[in-house]
Amino acid sequence: MTRYGLLLAIAAVIWPALGVTQGVLREHFLMQSVAGKPLQRSYLSYVPQTLSPTPALVVVMHGFSSNARNVMQTSNMNRLADEFGFVVAYPQGSQDANGETFFNVGYAFHRQEKVDDVDFVVSLAGKLQALHGIDANRVFATGLSNGGEMSYLRACHASELFRAIAPVAGCMMQNALSQCRPSRAIPILAISGTNDPITRYAGDLENADGWGAYLSQDDIIDFWTRQYGLEQMASRPIANTHRPANQDDSHVIFERYWQREHTKAKNNTTAGTAEIWFYRIVNGGHDWPGFTADSSLSAPQRAAYVQMGMGKNQDIDASREIWQFFSKWMAQDQAARHVTENAAATPDKCAAPC
């Protein structure tokens, strides 16, 4: 089955129930101009009962033919929002000419689509920042499949707004590379399965599946390491703690890329501002690792998940890894601010008449 056909089959049968959370879930609407015509867009926001004094915003985007509620259940990001006091936004894709929900990343069959989803997400992020007092340096993006591909576009075209991104089972379309000009280097965490039947690990430069040519996962990592001037790399296996009884086993290789001191990236950003963390799920599928299917799902629904590889790997909790990654950069920024503030408060020991 092609990538397109498998996704439609999954979307047709899966509508998981929402998990129990403690905060407030709201639906919001905004108007977007598309080719001179108004288009109503929507998104969900989740605000925990207790917000951090300087809350972050995590934007989580769904896959092709899916929806905001599905990715809310798949990622279970609301659970972490309750634990750490951040706001979550779940944008809803618009409908294409075939009535399928999508984010516009440049698929071959979307050449006539004019909707600007980078603009849409930037707009909703601005509204939630104003509504909840979100720190402008604490806005992050992640997503699954088509949503992961949108995360890469954030790094290309909205790096001034997003502090870091975390694409899961996403790719980069070949036609997007020449237009990828980030204004700053932002950290990237990526997760991909080597046996993904939907977003092929080896890419599809010949466009065999009809989505348009897209890069392999290794070439995507290479693109960003060269873009950022990252010269150091370390790799290690993560403990294989989960061996499924009814599926082939999978395990995780973690790779970290960073800069040597004083090395400059193409866009003149300096060392310490960006790293790339890559979780290669060996024998993994089209998965958000750590996902557990809702107990109310029927046997055909569970079979659809198994076919896709969703929930196959339980060695890591993808959502928690992503939040810890985002938290690392918030902590680094806070430490840098403290250094700056302390330096400003310290009298100049060599003031006149030195």
C-alpha positions as CSV (number, residue, x, y, z in Angstrom):
1,M,0.0,0.0,0.0
2,T,1.3,3.5,-0.8
3,R,2.0,6.1,1.9
4,Y,-1.2,7.9,0.8
5,G,-3.4,4.8,0.9
6,L,-2.2,3.7,4.3
7,L,-2.7,7.1,5.9
8,L,-6.3,7.2,4.6
9,A,-7.0,3.8,5.9
10,I,-5.6,4.8,9.3
11,A,-7.6,8.0,9.4
12,A,-10.8,6.3,8.4
13,V,-10.8,4.0,11.5
14,I,-9.0,5.9,14.3
15,W,-10.6,8.5,16.5
16,P,-9.2,7.8,19.9
17,A,-10.9,9.0,23.1
18,L,-9.3,11.9,24.9
19,G,-7.3,11.1,28.0
20,V,-8.1,12.5,31.5
21,T,-6.4,15.8,32.1
22,Q,-6.7,18.5,34.8
23,G,-6.7,21.8,32.8
24,V,-8.9,23.6,30.3
25,L,-9.2,22.7,26.7
26,R,-10.6,25.3,24.3
27,E,-11.2,25.7,20.6
28,H,-10.2,28.9,19.0
29,F,-10.8,30.4,15.5
30,L,-9.0,33.0,13.4
31,M,-9.4,34.2,9.9
32,Q,-6.6,33.8,7.3
33,S,-6.5,35.3,3.9
34,V,-5.7,32.7,1.2
35,A,-5.4,33.9,-2.4
36,G,-7.4,37.0,-1.5
37,K,-10.2,35.0,0.1
38,P,-11.0,34.6,3.8
39,L,-10.5,31.1,5.3
40,Q,-11.6,30.3,8.9
41,R,-8.9,28.3,10.7
42,S,-9.1,26.6,14.1
43,Y,-6.9,25.3,16.8
44,L,-7.1,23.8,20.3
45,S,-5.3,25.1,23.3
46,Y,-4.7,23.3,26.5
47,V,-3.9,25.3,29.7
48,P,-3.1,23.4,32.8
49,Q,-4.6,24.3,36.2
50,T,-1.2,25.7,37.3
51,L,0.9,27.7,34.9
52,S,4.6,28.3,35.3
53,P,5.4,31.9,36.2
54,T,7.0,32.2,32.8
55,P,5.1,29.6,30.8
56,A,6.3,28.1,27.5
57,L,4.1,27.3,24.5
58,V,4.5,23.9,22.7
59,V,2.8,23.7,19.3
60,V,1.9,20.1,18.3
61,M,0.8,19.5,14.7
62,H,-1.0,16.5,13.3
63,G,-0.3,14.3,10.3
64,F,-1.9,14.3,6.8
65,S,-5.6,13.4,6.9
66,S,-5.6,13.5,10.7
67,N,-6.8,16.2,13.1
68,A,-5.9,18.2,16.2
69,R,-7.6,15.9,18.6
70,N,-5.9,12.8,17.2
71,V,-2.4,14.2,17.8
72,M,-3.4,15.5,21.2
73,Q,-4.2,11.9,22.1
74,T,-1.2,10.4,20.3
75,S,1.3,12.8,21.9
76,N,-0.4,12.9,25.3
77,M,1.4,16.3,25.7
78,N,-1.3,17.6,28.0
79,R,0.0,15.2,30.7
80,L,3.3,16.9,30.6
81,A,1.7,20.3,30.5
82,D,0.0,19.4,33.8
83,E,3.3,18.4,35.2
84,F,5.4,21.3,34.1
85,G,3.0,24.2,33.7
86,F,3.2,25.0,29.9
87,V,0.5,25.7,27.3
88,V,-0.1,23.4,24.4
89,A,-1.6,24.4,21.0
90,Y,-2.9,21.9,18.5
91,P,-3.5,23.6,15.1
92,Q,-6.1,22.1,12.7
93,G,-5.0,21.7,9.1
94,S,-7.1,23.0,6.3
95,Q,-8.8,20.8,3.7
96,D,-7.2,20.2,0.3
97,A,-9.1,19.8,-3.0
98,N,-9.8,16.1,-2.1
99,G,-11.2,17.0,1.3
100,E,-8.2,15.7,3.2
101,T,-6.8,17.7,6.1
102,F,-3.2,18.9,5.7
103,F,-0.5,21.4,6.4
104,N,1.1,22.8,3.3
105,V,4.7,21.6,3.0
106,G,4.9,21.3,-0.7
107,Y,3.5,17.9,-1.6
108,A,3.4,17.2,-5.4
109,F,-0.4,17.0,-5.4
110,H,-0.7,20.3,-3.5
111,R,0.9,22.5,-6.1
112,Q,-2.3,24.5,-6.5
113,E,-2.8,24.9,-2.8
114,K,-2.1,28.5,-1.6
115,V,-2.6,28.3,2.1
116,D,0.3,29.5,4.2
117,D,0.5,27.3,7.3
118,V,3.7,28.9,8.5
119,D,1.7,32.2,8.8
120,F,-1.2,30.4,10.4
121,V,0.9,28.9,13.2
122,V,2.8,32.1,13.7
123,S,-0.5,33.9,14.1
124,L,-2.0,31.5,16.6
125,A,1.3,31.5,18.6
126,G,1.1,35.3,18.9
127,K,-2.5,35.2,20.1
128,L,-1.7,32.6,22.8
129,Q,1.4,34.5,23.8
130,A,-0.7,37.6,24.5
131,L,-3.5,35.7,26.1
132,H,-1.3,33.7,28.6
133,G,1.8,35.9,29.1
134,I,4.0,33.3,27.3
135,D,7.7,34.2,27.2
136,A,8.6,35.1,23.6
137,N,11.8,32.9,24.0
138,R,9.8,29.9,25.1
139,V,7.8,29.0,21.9
140,F,8.5,25.5,20.5
141,A,7.1,23.3,17.7
142,T,6.7,19.6,17.2
143,G,4.5,17.3,15.1
144,L,4.0,13.9,13.6
145,S,4.5,13.1,10.0
146,N,3.0,16.0,8.0
147,G,3.2,17.9,11.3
148,G,6.9,17.0,11.6
149,E,7.5,18.4,8.2
150,M,5.8,21.6,9.3
151,S,8.2,21.7,12.2
152,Y,11.2,21.7,9.7
153,L,9.5,24.6,7.9
154,R,9.4,26.5,11.2
155,A,13.2,26.2,11.4
156,C,13.5,27.3,7.8
157,H,11.1,30.3,7.8
158,A,10.2,31.2,11.4
159,S,13.3,30.6,13.4
160,E,13.0,34.0,14.9
161,L,9.9,32.9,16.7
162,F,10.5,29.3,17.6
163,R,13.3,28.5,20.1
164,A,13.6,24.8,19.1
165,I,11.7,22.2,17.0
166,A,11.1,18.4,17.3
167,P,9.9,16.6,14.1
168,V,8.7,13.1,14.6
169,A,8.4,10.7,11.6
170,G,8.7,13.7,9.3
171,C,10.7,14.5,6.2
172,M,11.9,17.5,4.2
173,M,10.7,17.9,0.6
174,Q,13.5,18.4,-1.9
175,N,11.8,21.5,-3.3
176,A,12.0,23.2,0.1
177,L,15.8,23.1,0.5
178,S,16.6,26.0,-1.8
179,Q,14.1,28.2,0.1
180,C,15.3,27.2,3.6
181,R,17.1,30.2,4.9
182,P,16.8,30.3,8.7
183,S,17.5,33.7,10.3
184,R,19.2,31.9,13.3
185,A,20.2,28.4,14.2
186,I,17.7,26.7,16.4
187,P,18.1,23.3,18.1
188,I,16.4,20.3,16.4
189,L,15.4,17.0,17.9
190,A,14.3,14.4,15.3
191,I,12.9,10.9,15.7
192,S,12.6,8.5,12.8
193,G,12.0,4.7,12.3
194,T,14.1,2.8,9.9
195,N,11.2,0.6,8.8
196,D,8.6,3.5,8.6
197,P,6.2,2.5,5.8
198,I,4.8,6.0,5.4
199,T,7.8,8.4,5.7
200,R,10.5,6.2,4.2
201,Y,13.8,6.4,6.1
202,A,15.7,6.2,2.8
203,G,13.6,9.0,1.3
204,D,11.9,9.0,-2.0
205,L,13.8,11.1,-4.5
206,E,12.2,9.3,-7.4
207,N,8.7,10.2,-6.1
208,A,7.6,6.6,-6.2
209,D,4.8,7.3,-3.7
210,G,3.5,10.4,-5.3
211,W,4.1,12.9,-2.5
212,G,7.0,14.5,-4.4
213,A,10.7,14.0,-3.9
214,Y,11.9,14.0,-0.3
215,L,15.2,13.4,1.4
216,S,16.4,10.5,3.4
217,Q,16.6,11.0,7.2
218,D,20.4,10.8,7.0
219,D,20.5,13.5,4.4
220,I,18.1,15.7,6.4
221,I,20.4,15.5,9.4
222,D,23.4,16.1,7.1
223,F,21.7,19.2,5.7
224,W,21.1,20.7,9.1
225,T,24.6,19.9,10.5
226,R,26.1,21.6,7.5
227,Q,23.7,24.5,7.8
228,Y,24.7,25.0,11.4
229,G,28.4,24.2,11.1
230,L,28.2,21.3,13.6
231,E,31.5,19.4,13.6
232,Q,31.2,17.2,16.7
233,M,29.1,14.0,16.9
234,A,28.6,11.4,19.6
235,S,26.4,8.2,19.3
236,R,25.2,5.7,21.8
237,P,22.5,3.1,22.1
238,I,19.6,3.6,24.5
239,A,18.6,0.7,26.7
240,N,16.3,-1.7,25.0
241,T,13.8,-2.1,27.8
242,H,10.7,-3.1,25.7
243,R,10.5,-6.3,23.6
244,P,7.0,-6.6,22.1
245,A,5.5,-10.1,22.0
246,N,3.5,-9.6,18.8
247,Q,5.9,-7.4,16.7
248,D,9.5,-7.4,15.7
249,D,11.7,-5.7,18.2
250,S,13.1,-2.2,17.8
251,H,15.8,-0.3,19.6
252,V,17.0,3.3,19.7
253,I,20.4,4.8,18.7
254,F,20.8,8.4,20.0
255,E,23.1,10.8,18.0
256,R,24.1,14.3,19.2
257,Y,25.7,16.9,17.0
258,W,27.2,20.2,18.2
259,Q,29.7,22.9,17.4
260,R,33.3,23.3,18.5
261,E,33.8,26.6,20.4
262,H,34.0,29.7,18.3
263,T,32.8,27.8,15.1
264,K,30.3,29.8,13.2
265,A,27.3,28.5,11.2
266,K,26.3,29.7,7.8
267,N,23.9,32.2,9.3
268,N,26.6,33.6,11.6
269,T,25.3,32.0,14.8
270,T,27.9,31.0,17.3
271,A,28.7,27.9,19.3
272,G,26.3,26.8,22.0
273,T,23.2,28.2,20.3
274,A,22.1,25.0,18.5
275,E,22.5,21.3,18.6
276,I,20.9,18.4,16.7
277,W,19.7,15.3,18.6
278,F,18.6,12.4,16.4
279,Y,16.8,9.3,17.7
280,R,17.1,6.6,15.1
281,I,14.5,3.9,15.9
282,V,16.1,0.8,14.4
283,N,13.3,-1.4,13.0
284,G,10.9,1.3,14.1
285,G,7.7,2.2,12.2
286,H,5.6,5.4,11.7
287,D,5.6,5.9,15.4
288,W,5.4,8.4,18.3
289,P,7.6,6.3,20.7
290,G,5.9,5.7,24.0
291,F,2.4,6.0,22.6
292,T,-0.1,3.6,24.0
293,A,-3.4,2.9,22.2
294,D,-6.6,3.7,24.1
295,S,-8.2,0.7,25.6
296,S,-11.5,1.5,23.9
297,L,-10.0,0.9,20.4
298,S,-11.5,-2.0,18.4
299,A,-9.5,-4.9,17.0
300,P,-9.5,-3.4,13.5
301,Q,-8.3,-0.1,14.9
302,R,-5.5,-1.7,16.8
303,A,-4.5,-3.7,13.7
304,A,-4.3,-0.4,11.7
305,Y,-1.9,1.0,14.3
306,V,0.2,-2.2,14.2
307,Q,0.4,-1.9,10.4
308,M,1.7,1.6,10.6
309,G,4.1,0.8,13.5
310,M,2.4,3.3,15.9
311,G,3.2,2.4,19.5
312,K,5.8,-0.2,18.5
313,N,8.7,1.4,20.4
314,Q,8.4,1.9,24.1
315,D,12.1,2.3,24.9
316,I,11.6,6.1,25.1
317,D,8.7,8.4,25.8
318,A,9.0,10.7,22.8
319,S,6.9,13.5,24.4
320,R,9.0,13.5,27.6
321,E,12.3,13.5,25.5
322,I,11.0,16.4,23.5
323,W,10.0,18.4,26.6
324,Q,13.3,17.7,28.2
325,F,15.1,18.9,25.1
326,F,13.0,22.1,25.0
327,S,13.7,22.6,28.7
328,K,17.5,22.4,28.2
329,W,17.4,25.5,26.0
330,M,15.2,27.4,28.4
331,A,17.6,26.6,31.2
332,Q,20.5,27.7,29.0
333,D,18.8,31.0,28.2
334,Q,18.0,31.6,31.8
335,A,21.6,31.0,32.9
336,A,22.8,33.4,30.2
337,R,20.4,36.0,31.4
338,H,21.7,35.6,35.0
339,V,25.3,36.1,33.8
340,T,24.3,39.2,31.9
341,E,22.3,40.6,34.8
342,N,25.1,39.9,37.3
343,A,27.7,41.5,35.0
344,A,25.5,44.6,34.7
345,A,25.1,44.8,38.5
346,T,28.8,44.5,39.3
347,P,30.6,47.8,39.5
348,D,33.5,48.4,37.1
349,K,36.6,47.7,39.2
350,C,38.7,49.8,36.9
351,A,36.6,52.9,36.9
352,A,38.6,56.2,36.8
353,P,41.1,57.1,38.0
354,C,42.5,53.5,37.2
